[in-house]
Amino acid sequence: MLVLGRSQVEALLDVDTLIDGLASAMTDLTAGRASSPDRVAALVPERDGFLAAMPGRVPSAGALMSKLVSVFPHNAGTPLPTHQALIVVFDPDTGEPVALLDGTAITAARTAACSALSARLLAREDASVLAVLGTGAQARSHAEAMCRVRPIRHIRVAGRGETKAAALAEELTAALGLPVEAAPTYAQALDGADIAAATTHATDPVIRRTWLTPGVHVTSVGFNPAGREIDDATIAEALVCVETRQAALAPFPAGSNDLLDPIRDGVITEAHVHAELGELLDGRKPGRSSHDQITLYKSVGVAAQDAAAAALVVAAARERSIGSEVLLG
């Protein structure tokens, strides 16, 4: 079995290749060719955490794998990330386990890359101002990924603490060679933004309709069983797209309160979900219809994304002879 650590996975993942690979995976998923069951989880209520299992198969990637991911929000502000994961890759022809990978880096990369894919499909071509809400690993990876698909010229970062926002802004300025500033509030970060990437563990919405500029594309990847990232008014007005309707509208721990709550309250119906990414990619559903339309990609994270990313990492590792081989039996 090939074993790859986090630094190796990060070195092997090419974001541009990953975005293209995710496009194929999302098309497979919508067409019914991929298998990506809703995640299940063992709860750790005293820590507000859980351990989830996410098996998936993506034929276009030749991928069969399962991810175990822990979500422990109280790790925020400590040396440990809030999301930690392992991925086991299997031979899709024989079922033999062939690789064990750090999944933490893959989770951060594939989540941001699929948000970038949604921006490639839905954001205006001239989108140049990016608002990043949150200051963790997802905030960092989203800033980097969005710059691959749109001509980003300016970035604003906002979070719960101005010190963290300032530190991330400084880090991104050095990494991207772009002006990145820390905004004191979410509203100020969003003012005039063409793309808004919400990556928080918020209980109260950090995306509010009154803060948004006409024509903005919003991506939301945050997950908190006790809260939401997006307010009802934004959900009701936006063109809403998801990875799959099945996953987005499933109960905890798979679905999204950002959609389930307004459906429960009668603000929208399930039919308000306009499209899956795969339907945009294969042309079954149209994307943005006007310059001023607000578009929204609500992500819950699906195993097909991890499978596509893991397959790319394993292929690159074998091509470059990176990683350790361990004999299991």
TORRODO-482418 format. One record per residue (C-alpha): y, x, z; chain; residue number from 1; residue in three letters. Coordinates in steps of 0.001 Angstrom, whole numbers. Example, Ala and Ser with C-alpha at 12.3 -4.5 7.8 and 13.67 -1.06 7.14 Angstrom:
2
@py -4500 px 12300 pz 7800 chaine A num 1 residu ALA
@py -1060 px 13670 pz 7140 chaine A num 2 residu SER
***
This chain:
329
@py 0 px 0 pz 0 chaine A num 1 residu MET
@py 3445 px 1256 pz -943 chaine A num 2 residu LEU
@py 5878 px 1274 pz 2001 chaine A num 3 residu VAL
@py 9642 px 1321 pz 1438 chaine A num 4 residu LEU
@py 12311 px 1564 pz 4134 chaine A num 5 residu GLY
@py 15785 px 74 pz 4097 chaine A num 6 residu ARG
@py 17651 px 3053 pz 2689 chaine A num 7 residu SER
@py 15075 px 3360 pz -87 chaine A num 8 residu GLN
@py 15346 px -334 pz -954 chaine A num 9 residu VAL
@py 19139 px -96 pz -1055 chaine A num 10 residu GLU
@py 18957 px 2917 pz -3374 chaine A num 11 residu ALA
@py 16501 px 1182 pz -5706 chaine A num 12 residu LEU
@py 18289 px -2176 pz -6030 chaine A num 13 residu LEU
@py 20644 px -2357 pz -9000 chaine A num 14 residu ASP
@py 22960 px -5346 pz -8564 chaine A num 15 residu VAL
@py 23530 px -6019 pz -12264 chaine A num 16 residu ASP
@py 19790 px -5983 pz -12980 chaine A num 17 residu THR
@py 19235 px -8196 pz -9936 chaine A num 18 residu LEU
@py 21741 px -10828 pz -11118 chaine A num 19 residu ILE
@py 19929 px -11036 pz -14465 chaine A num 20 residu ASP
@py 16550 px -11159 pz -12726 chaine A num 21 residu GLY
@py 17719 px -14006 pz -10516 chaine A num 22 residu LEU
@py 18834 px -15950 pz -13583 chaine A num 23 residu ALA
@py 15250 px -15816 pz -14877 chaine A num 24 residu SER
@py 13879 px -16746 pz -11444 chaine A num 25 residu ALA
@py 16203 px -19749 pz -11086 chaine A num 26 residu MET
@py 15235 px -20923 pz -14571 chaine A num 27 residu THR
@py 11545 px -20571 pz -13655 chaine A num 28 residu ASP
@py 12137 px -22522 pz -10458 chaine A num 29 residu LEU
@py 13876 px -25460 pz -12112 chaine A num 30 residu THR
@py 11258 px -25574 pz -14877 chaine A num 31 residu ALA
@py 8472 px -25815 pz -12297 chaine A num 32 residu GLY
@py 6899 px -22490 pz -13254 chaine A num 33 residu ARG
@py 7799 px -20730 pz -9996 chaine A num 34 residu ALA
@py 6386 px -21634 pz -6596 chaine A num 35 residu SER
@py 8854 px -21529 pz -3712 chaine A num 36 residu SER
@py 7871 px -23833 pz -824 chaine A num 37 residu PRO
@py 10390 px -24846 pz 1811 chaine A num 38 residu ASP
@py 10540 px -22285 pz 4577 chaine A num 39 residu ARG
@py 8946 px -22964 pz 7956 chaine A num 40 residu VAL
@py 10084 px -21436 pz 11238 chaine A num 41 residu ALA
@py 9050 px -20686 pz 14798 chaine A num 42 residu ALA
@py 12010 px -21421 pz 17048 chaine A num 43 residu LEU
@py 13404 px -19221 pz 19827 chaine A num 44 residu VAL
@py 15830 px -21718 pz 21410 chaine A num 45 residu PRO
@py 16889 px -19540 pz 24341 chaine A num 46 residu GLU
@py 18370 px -17109 pz 21802 chaine A num 47 residu ARG
@py 19440 px -19750 pz 19267 chaine A num 48 residu ASP
@py 17135 px -17910 pz 16875 chaine A num 49 residu GLY
@py 14081 px -18412 pz 14741 chaine A num 50 residu PHE
@py 11446 px -16572 pz 12711 chaine A num 51 residu LEU
@py 10923 px -18062 pz 9249 chaine A num 52 residu ALA
@py 8163 px -17583 pz 6670 chaine A num 53 residu ALA
@py 9006 px -17753 pz 2957 chaine A num 54 residu MET
@py 6201 px -17288 pz 383 chaine A num 55 residu PRO
@py 7062 px -17289 pz -3304 chaine A num 56 residu GLY
@py 5799 px -16635 pz -6816 chaine A num 57 residu ARG
@py 7924 px -16010 pz -9913 chaine A num 58 residu VAL
@py 5911 px -15630 pz -13141 chaine A num 59 residu PRO
@py 8786 px -14162 pz -15181 chaine A num 60 residu SER
@py 9006 px -11320 pz -12657 chaine A num 61 residu ALA
@py 5247 px -10921 pz -12204 chaine A num 62 residu GLY
@py 5953 px -11430 pz -8510 chaine A num 63 residu ALA
@py 3924 px -12815 pz -5628 chaine A num 64 residu LEU
@py 5216 px -12141 pz -2119 chaine A num 65 residu MET
@py 6015 px -13508 pz 1298 chaine A num 66 residu SER
@py 9023 px -12769 pz 3451 chaine A num 67 residu LYS
@py 9268 px -12983 pz 7228 chaine A num 68 residu LEU
@py 12889 px -13242 pz 8307 chaine A num 69 residu VAL
@py 14348 px -13544 pz 11795 chaine A num 70 residu SER
@py 17766 px -15088 pz 12313 chaine A num 71 residu VAL
@py 19282 px -14188 pz 15690 chaine A num 72 residu PHE
@py 23008 px -14979 pz 15613 chaine A num 73 residu PRO
@py 23701 px -13363 pz 18995 chaine A num 74 residu HIS
@py 23043 px -9969 pz 17390 chaine A num 75 residu ASN
@py 26532 px -10233 pz 15881 chaine A num 76 residu ALA
@py 28668 px -7449 pz 17285 chaine A num 77 residu GLY
@py 25633 px -5310 pz 18205 chaine A num 78 residu THR
@py 23953 px -2525 pz 16207 chaine A num 79 residu PRO
@py 21325 px -5057 pz 15060 chaine A num 80 residu LEU
@py 21969 px -7400 pz 12117 chaine A num 81 residu PRO
@py 21725 px -11159 pz 12615 chaine A num 82 residu THR
@py 19139 px -11365 pz 9800 chaine A num 83 residu HIS
@py 16157 px -8988 pz 9798 chaine A num 84 residu GLN
@py 13215 px -9214 pz 7438 chaine A num 85 residu ALA
@py 9995 px -7757 pz 6071 chaine A num 86 residu LEU
@py 8474 px -8507 pz 2664 chaine A num 87 residu ILE
@py 4825 px -8118 pz 1677 chaine A num 88 residu VAL
@py 4176 px -7975 pz -2077 chaine A num 89 residu VAL
@py 797 px -9005 pz -3491 chaine A num 90 residu PHE
@py -874 px -8436 pz -6861 chaine A num 91 residu ASP
@py -482 px -11802 pz -8653 chaine A num 92 residu PRO
@py -3815 px -11327 pz -10448 chaine A num 93 residu ASP
@py -6027 px -10351 pz -7499 chaine A num 94 residu THR
@py -4074 px -11287 pz -4363 chaine A num 95 residu GLY
@py -4309 px -7700 pz -3104 chaine A num 96 residu GLU
@py -1403 px -6631 pz -848 chaine A num 97 residu PRO
@py 313 px -3773 pz -2682 chaine A num 98 residu VAL
@py 3658 px -3128 pz -986 chaine A num 99 residu ALA
@py 5511 px -3541 pz 2307 chaine A num 100 residu LEU
@py 9310 px -3494 pz 2071 chaine A num 101 residu LEU
@py 12274 px -3762 pz 4341 chaine A num 102 residu ASP
@py 13561 px -7251 pz 3591 chaine A num 103 residu GLY
@py 16904 px -7044 pz 5367 chaine A num 104 residu THR
@py 18565 px -5199 pz 2492 chaine A num 105 residu ALA
@py 16883 px -7467 pz -56 chaine A num 106 residu ILE
@py 18088 px -10595 pz 1766 chaine A num 107 residu THR
@py 21688 px -9370 pz 1733 chaine A num 108 residu ALA
@py 21542 px -8243 pz -1894 chaine A num 109 residu ALA
@py 19761 px -11239 pz -3415 chaine A num 110 residu ARG
@py 21946 px -13757 pz -1569 chaine A num 111 residu THR
@py 25143 px -12145 pz -2838 chaine A num 112 residu ALA
@py 23711 px -11609 pz -6313 chaine A num 113 residu ALA
@py 22832 px -15297 pz -6648 chaine A num 114 residu CYS
@py 26331 px -16233 pz -5484 chaine A num 115 residu SER
@py 27626 px -13902 pz -8187 chaine A num 116 residu ALA
@py 25329 px -15616 pz -10676 chaine A num 117 residu LEU
@py 26880 px -18956 pz -9689 chaine A num 118 residu SER
@py 30336 px -17448 pz -10238 chaine A num 119 residu ALA
@py 29271 px -16198 pz -13663 chaine A num 120 residu ARG
@py 28232 px -19761 pz -14485 chaine A num 121 residu LEU
@py 31040 px -21722 pz -12803 chaine A num 122 residu LEU
@py 34107 px -19621 pz -11942 chaine A num 123 residu ALA
@py 37008 px -19421 pz -14362 chaine A num 124 residu ARG
@py 36778 px -16463 pz -16738 chaine A num 125 residu GLU
@py 40113 px -15100 pz -15476 chaine A num 126 residu ASP
@py 39288 px -15392 pz -11749 chaine A num 127 residu ALA
@py 40922 px -12357 pz -10160 chaine A num 128 residu SER
@py 41624 px -13176 pz -6482 chaine A num 129 residu VAL
@py 38637 px -13284 pz -4118 chaine A num 130 residu LEU
@py 38627 px -14611 pz -556 chaine A num 131 residu ALA
@py 35748 px -13418 pz 1621 chaine A num 132 residu VAL
@py 35205 px -15405 pz 4812 chaine A num 133 residu LEU
@py 33142 px -13500 pz 7370 chaine A num 134 residu GLY
@py 32875 px -9820 pz 8246 chaine A num 135 residu THR
@py 29138 px -9096 pz 8325 chaine A num 136 residu GLY
@py 26595 px -7742 pz 5851 chaine A num 137 residu ALA
@py 26848 px -10784 pz 3593 chaine A num 138 residu GLN
@py 30636 px -10485 pz 3416 chaine A num 139 residu ALA
@py 30308 px -6891 pz 2267 chaine A num 140 residu ARG
@py 27601 px -7596 pz -311 chaine A num 141 residu SER
@py 29447 px -10651 pz -1675 chaine A num 142 residu HIS
@py 32634 px -8665 pz -2250 chaine A num 143 residu ALA
@py 30681 px -6055 pz -4165 chaine A num 144 residu GLU
@py 28652 px -8546 pz -6222 chaine A num 145 residu ALA
@py 31578 px -10760 pz -7242 chaine A num 146 residu MET
@py 33320 px -7762 pz -8759 chaine A num 147 residu CYS
@py 30379 px -7447 pz -11183 chaine A num 148 residu ARG
@py 30900 px -10859 pz -12792 chaine A num 149 residu VAL
@py 34650 px -11534 pz -12734 chaine A num 150 residu ARG
@py 37766 px -9340 pz -13138 chaine A num 151 residu PRO
@py 38578 px -9227 pz -9423 chaine A num 152 residu ILE
@py 41900 px -7489 pz -8791 chaine A num 153 residu ARG
@py 42631 px -8445 pz -5198 chaine A num 154 residu HIS
@py 40468 px -9356 pz -2181 chaine A num 155 residu ILE
@py 41366 px -10980 pz 1129 chaine A num 156 residu ARG
@py 39014 px -10874 pz 4121 chaine A num 157 residu VAL
@py 39140 px -13168 pz 7142 chaine A num 158 residu ALA
@py 36864 px -13540 pz 10149 chaine A num 159 residu GLY
@py 36808 px -14552 pz 13782 chaine A num 160 residu ARG
@py 38279 px -11208 pz 14815 chaine A num 161 residu GLY
@py 41183 px -9472 pz 13110 chaine A num 162 residu GLU
@py 39846 px -6047 pz 14100 chaine A num 163 residu THR
@py 36573 px -6605 pz 12229 chaine A num 164 residu LYS
@py 38398 px -8049 pz 9241 chaine A num 165 residu ALA
@py 40695 px -5033 pz 9109 chaine A num 166 residu ALA
@py 37755 px -2632 pz 9348 chaine A num 167 residu ALA
@py 35906 px -4378 pz 6519 chaine A num 168 residu LEU
@py 39049 px -4471 pz 4388 chaine A num 169 residu ALA
@py 39456 px -721 pz 4804 chaine A num 170 residu GLU
@py 35786 px -130 pz 3976 chaine A num 171 residu GLU
@py 35908 px -2308 pz 848 chaine A num 172 residu LEU
@py 39128 px -716 pz -359 chaine A num 173 residu THR
@py 37394 px 2665 pz -314 chaine A num 174 residu ALA
@py 34160 px 1362 pz -1852 chaine A num 175 residu ALA
@py 35636 px -789 pz -4621 chaine A num 176 residu LEU
@py 38906 px 943 pz -5376 chaine A num 177 residu GLY
@py 40747 px -2384 pz -5126 chaine A num 178 residu LEU
@py 43468 px -3646 pz -2806 chaine A num 179 residu PRO
@py 41677 px -5443 pz 42 chaine A num 180 residu VAL
@py 43680 px -6936 pz 2896 chaine A num 181 residu GLU
@py 42738 px -8604 pz 6157 chaine A num 182 residu ALA
@py 44133 px -12127 pz 6447 chaine A num 183 residu ALA
@py 44875 px -13482 pz 9932 chaine A num 184 residu PRO
@py 43346 px -16913 pz 9206 chaine A num 185 residu THR
@py 40811 px -18475 pz 6859 chaine A num 186 residu TYR
@py 43560 px -20661 pz 5403 chaine A num 187 residu ALA
@py 45684 px -17643 pz 4518 chaine A num 188 residu GLN
@py 42730 px -15859 pz 2941 chaine A num 189 residu ALA
@py 42030 px -18924 pz 783 chaine A num 190 residu LEU
@py 45629 px -19482 pz -327 chaine A num 191 residu ASP
@py 45689 px -18806 pz -4072 chaine A num 192 residu GLY
@py 42082 px -17586 pz -4229 chaine A num 193 residu ALA
@py 40161 px -18122 pz -7482 chaine A num 194 residu ASP
@py 36800 px -17497 pz -5800 chaine A num 195 residu ILE
@py 35978 px -18122 pz -2129 chaine A num 196 residu ALA
@py 32832 px -16649 pz -610 chaine A num 197 residu ALA
@py 31913 px -18150 pz 2769 chaine A num 198 residu ALA
@py 29442 px -15984 pz 4687 chaine A num 199 residu THR
@py 29853 px -17157 pz 8286 chaine A num 200 residu THR
@py 27845 px -18574 pz 11181 chaine A num 201 residu HIS
@py 30590 px -21137 pz 11735 chaine A num 202 residu ALA
@py 30114 px -24380 pz 13615 chaine A num 203 residu THR
@py 33382 px -25828 pz 12262 chaine A num 204 residu ASP
@py 34249 px -25682 pz 8544 chaine A num 205 residu PRO
@py 35944 px -22529 pz 7300 chaine A num 206 residu VAL
@py 36347 px -24133 pz 3861 chaine A num 207 residu ILE
@py 38733 px -27096 pz 3993 chaine A num 208 residu ARG
@py 40017 px -28998 pz 990 chaine A num 209 residu ARG
@py 43668 px -28676 pz 2020 chaine A num 210 residu THR
@py 43326 px -24877 pz 2007 chaine A num 211 residu TRP
@py 41892 px -24636 pz -1513 chaine A num 212 residu LEU
@py 43714 px -23885 pz -4748 chaine A num 213 residu THR
@py 42903 px -26041 pz -7808 chaine A num 214 residu PRO
@py 40202 px -24437 pz -9945 chaine A num 215 residu GLY
@py 38634 px -22369 pz -7170 chaine A num 216 residu VAL
@py 34916 px -21639 pz -7215 chaine A num 217 residu HIS
@py 33424 px -21761 pz -3703 chaine A num 218 residu VAL
@py 30162 px -20127 pz -2660 chaine A num 219 residu THR
@py 28697 px -20921 pz 749 chaine A num 220 residu SER
@py 25707 px -19049 pz 2178 chaine A num 221 residu VAL
@py 26338 px -19472 pz 5910 chaine A num 222 residu GLY
@py 23708 px -21139 pz 8057 chaine A num 223 residu PHE
@py 24134 px -22634 pz 11507 chaine A num 224 residu ASN
@py 21893 px -25499 pz 12674 chaine A num 225 residu PRO
@py 24749 px -26666 pz 14916 chaine A num 226 residu ALA
@py 27538 px -26632 pz 12356 chaine A num 227 residu GLY
@py 28881 px -26396 pz 8832 chaine A num 228 residu ARG
@py 30957 px -24120 pz 6612 chaine A num 229 residu GLU
@py 32469 px -26799 pz 4332 chaine A num 230 residu ILE
@py 34369 px -29977 pz 5149 chaine A num 231 residu ASP
@py 33565 px -33443 pz 3783 chaine A num 232 residu ASP
@py 36619 px -33582 pz 1520 chaine A num 233 residu ALA
@py 35602 px -30417 pz -339 chaine A num 234 residu THR
@py 32005 px -31585 pz -702 chaine A num 235 residu ILE
@py 33157 px -34986 pz -2002 chaine A num 236 residu ALA
@py 35579 px -33593 pz -4576 chaine A num 237 residu GLU
@py 33715 px -30527 pz -5822 chaine A num 238 residu ALA
@py 31170 px -30154 pz -8605 chaine A num 239 residu LEU
@py 28223 px -29292 pz -6338 chaine A num 240 residu VAL
@py 25422 px -26965 pz -7474 chaine A num 241 residu CYS
@py 22400 px -25640 pz -5555 chaine A num 242 residu VAL
@py 19314 px -23439 pz -5985 chaine A num 243 residu GLU
@py 17043 px -26496 pz -5895 chaine A num 244 residu THR
@py 17652 px -30025 pz -4713 chaine A num 245 residu ARG
@py 14360 px -29944 pz -2840 chaine A num 246 residu GLN
@py 15398 px -26961 pz -717 chaine A num 247 residu ALA
@py 19054 px -27936 pz -227 chaine A num 248 residu ALA
@py 18225 px -31479 pz 912 chaine A num 249 residu LEU
@py 15183 px -30633 pz 3042 chaine A num 250 residu ALA
@py 15363 px -30931 pz 6842 chaine A num 251 residu PRO
@py 15865 px -27890 pz 9108 chaine A num 252 residu PHE
@py 14984 px -25049 pz 8761 chaine A num 253 residu PRO
@py 15209 px -25288 pz 4968 chaine A num 254 residu ALA
@py 18167 px -27499 pz 4048 chaine A num 255 residu GLY
@py 21950 px -27496 pz 4430 chaine A num 256 residu SER
@py 24007 px -29459 pz 6941 chaine A num 257 residu ASN
@py 26910 px -29092 pz 4512 chaine A num 258 residu ASP
@py 25107 px -31601 pz 2274 chaine A num 259 residu LEU
@py 22840 px -33465 pz 4690 chaine A num 260 residu LEU
@py 25642 px -34490 pz 7074 chaine A num 261 residu ASP
@py 27898 px -36114 pz 4444 chaine A num 262 residu PRO
@py 24853 px -37828 pz 2919 chaine A num 263 residu ILE
@py 23925 px -39196 pz 6364 chaine A num 264 residu ARG
@py 27496 px -40359 pz 6943 chaine A num 265 residu ASP
@py 27788 px -42071 pz 3573 chaine A num 266 residu GLY
@py 30433 px -39687 pz 2218 chaine A num 267 residu VAL
@py 28203 px -38799 pz -752 chaine A num 268 residu ILE
@py 24713 px -39626 pz -1989 chaine A num 269 residu THR
@py 21970 px -37236 pz -3077 chaine A num 270 residu GLU
@py 23055 px -37938 pz -6660 chaine A num 271 residu ALA
@py 26333 px -36107 pz -5928 chaine A num 272 residu HIS
@py 24450 px -32800 pz -6280 chaine A num 273 residu VAL
@py 25344 px -32113 pz -9907 chaine A num 274 residu HIS
@py 22935 px -29372 pz -10871 chaine A num 275 residu ALA
@py 20500 px -26668 pz -9935 chaine A num 276 residu GLU
@py 21412 px -23194 pz -11161 chaine A num 277 residu LEU
@py 18406 px -23355 pz -13487 chaine A num 278 residu GLY
@py 19808 px -26515 pz -15103 chaine A num 279 residu GLU
@py 23087 px -24727 pz -15808 chaine A num 280 residu LEU
@py 21209 px -21759 pz -17218 chaine A num 281 residu LEU
@py 18959 px -23750 pz -19551 chaine A num 282 residu ASP
@py 21786 px -26003 pz -20709 chaine A num 283 residu GLY
@py 20444 px -29232 pz -19250 chaine A num 284 residu ARG
@py 23596 px -29713 pz -17187 chaine A num 285 residu LYS
@py 27186 px -28704 pz -18003 chaine A num 286 residu PRO
@py 29219 px -26438 pz -15766 chaine A num 287 residu GLY
@py 32970 px -26428 pz -15168 chaine A num 288 residu ARG
@py 34713 px -29161 pz -17146 chaine A num 289 residu SER
@py 38376 px -28304 pz -16529 chaine A num 290 residu SER
@py 40658 px -25476 pz -15458 chaine A num 291 residu HIS
@py 41560 px -27194 pz -12175 chaine A num 292 residu ASP
@py 38096 px -28442 pz -11223 chaine A num 293 residu GLN
@py 36759 px -27217 pz -7869 chaine A num 294 residu ILE
@py 33192 px -25970 pz -8186 chaine A num 295 residu THR
@py 30827 px -25297 pz -5298 chaine A num 296 residu LEU
@py 27546 px -23413 pz -5002 chaine A num 297 residu TYR
@py 25771 px -24198 pz -1731 chaine A num 298 residu LYS
@py 22955 px -21746 pz -1066 chaine A num 299 residu SER
@py 20159 px -22138 pz 1448 chaine A num 300 residu VAL
@py 18142 px -19143 pz 239 chaine A num 301 residu GLY
@py 14803 px -19593 pz -1521 chaine A num 302 residu VAL
@py 11759 px -17338 pz -1720 chaine A num 303 residu ALA
@py 11953 px -17109 pz -5505 chaine A num 304 residu ALA
@py 15066 px -14971 pz -5053 chaine A num 305 residu GLN
@py 13246 px -12578 pz -2729 chaine A num 306 residu ASP
@py 10280 px -12407 pz -5102 chaine A num 307 residu ALA
@py 12452 px -11460 pz -8063 chaine A num 308 residu ALA
@py 14304 px -8824 pz -6035 chaine A num 309 residu ALA
@py 11133 px -7355 pz -4512 chaine A num 310 residu ALA
@py 9512 px -7043 pz -7938 chaine A num 311 residu ALA
@py 12502 px -5062 pz -9221 chaine A num 312 residu LEU
@py 12413 px -2753 pz -6190 chaine A num 313 residu VAL
@py 8665 px -2067 pz -6424 chaine A num 314 residu VAL
@py 8865 px -1381 pz -10178 chaine A num 315 residu ALA
@py 11773 px 1033 pz -9685 chaine A num 316 residu ALA
@py 9988 px 2758 pz -6773 chaine A num 317 residu ALA
@py 6844 px 3350 pz -8820 chaine A num 318 residu ARG
@py 8852 px 4578 pz -11807 chaine A num 319 residu GLU
@py 10746 px 7064 pz -9630 chaine A num 320 residu ARG
@py 7842 px 7931 pz -7275 chaine A num 321 residu SER
@py 9744 px 6777 pz -4193 chaine A num 322 residu ILE
@py 8073 px 5519 pz -1007 chaine A num 323 residu GLY
@py 4963 px 6264 pz 1035 chaine A num 324 residu SER
@py 1419 px 5177 pz 289 chaine A num 325 residu GLU
@py -576 px 3835 pz 3244 chaine A num 326 residu VAL
@py -4295 px 3016 pz 3137 chaine A num 327 residu LEU
@py -4988 px -255 pz 4908 chaine A num 328 residu LEU
@py -8742 px -318 pz 4837 chaine A num 329 residu GLY
***
